[in-house]
Amino acid sequence: MNLSRRQLLWIGGGLGATALLTACGGDGAEKAGRAGSPAPDDGAPRSGGTLRVGALGRAGALTRDPHGTQANESDYLIISLLYDTLTVPGAKTNTAPRLARKWRASDDLRTWRLTLAEGATFHDGSPVTADDVVFSLRRLRATPSGASRLPGVRARDITADGPGTVVLVCDHPNAELPTLLRLTTFVVPEGSSDKAIAEAPGTGPFRLDWFRGGNARLVRNEDWYGGTVHLDAIEVRIFESPQAMASALLSGQLDLASNVGAVAARTARSRGRIRVVRRPDDMAMPIVMRTADGPFADRRVREALRLAVDREAMVRQVLSGYGTVANDILGTGDPAYARDVPQRRRDLGGARKLLEQARFDTSRTYELRTTEDIAGLAESATLFATQVREAGVRIKVVEQESAAFWDRTWLEADLYTTYWGTNDSVVFLAGKTMVSGSATNEAGWHDAAFDAAYEKAVGTADAAERHRLLHEVQRIEHDRSGYLLWGMADGIDLAGPTVRGLPELPGYGRVQLERAWLTR
């Protein structure tokens, strides 16, 4: 299974309309989500207590390596609390400082200088230096998926300039580099060995007390440079299913169930003391139509399928209403998202006409391949097949085991489902999934005008011009890409009555628990 991709899709990352080319600040404060169950106002945060958190994972996929592939959300949560990345998602700006206190790009957007946070230390008390960051980024770059995590930056082009400044040189202008540093740029001490990497001290808001079979107890780092940590400890418990995790919360065994999905949210609505935390624009579950060749290569056929889908019904039935209708453009949470592009609506007559014009063979049955990595993915495929049948297109849904899907279907099949987390960047997702040269071009799409617009956008420092270019990127994507993005799923957490200060950012943002606190 392509676990590196599976990790990337929910961590995600995003740089919004502003290129963040100059020194940058932010506090990673909470962002209001759509109406779930709002947290009561209990005044100033209280210090103390242990937050019991449930997170999804499998015992056979455990890892302690901060630069390895964290297929388990439980592992990623633990690692993210023990180790800091250079940047993190923010509420006021998409990218906020963490170990990198500020950053600045050269005029040509190829050289970036990162200034490290003052007073940052590892859990053993030693100071964090630029050499530690260089070592960590080079170690990350050397992993099997390192090229996709730091594209365009070679190991030799990551250097230190004194104890507090890191220099990264890109092989092309890249205004989105701070975005990429939000991924897995966890910092460990220089010289940490692969054999003992699980014991390497971190810099994060919590220190490891114990780890057993995927479960862990983390205690407050009293010397954390990032500000006050309210909780005494966080205990992370691994669950293989959202249902089991939600049951544990409802029975009082947990204080927080992370990413439980819409079914659990429906159940929790009848429990007055349980709060549903909704994180908008958390997960995209598009259908991919291969454009390079095959039955969906004709642009008119792809447009017909987009017109045949009933988006409102998909959101109601697949997401139980915990989401929003989308418009075939990835990056819905980006401040630069093109909301003025006309919303596609169901038009069965128009769909049939386009299929006829394209001489599409409606006597055939076409396979739509899917997997159940996340709740609702297979269900979305089944409902889509039912809806497009009304336009004369016969679809057979083929559900695959996860490993087979990522090894044999992803990037190869004519028609399949996929999913991406942290949808707050048009540029990030365009570069990962749609430019011609991307190794993860999911639809095999090659469009010279799109590539040119993308390259201009990532190489443009002027915010207004960048915004205009991003609009053109999205217009082309909407018109002729291989994506049918029918809706966006909310991220859903369930919280007990004493939990406050939870993050409401999507994707990676949900693991930022350093400001959480308990009323008792």
Disulfide bonds with the S-S distance in Angstrom:
none
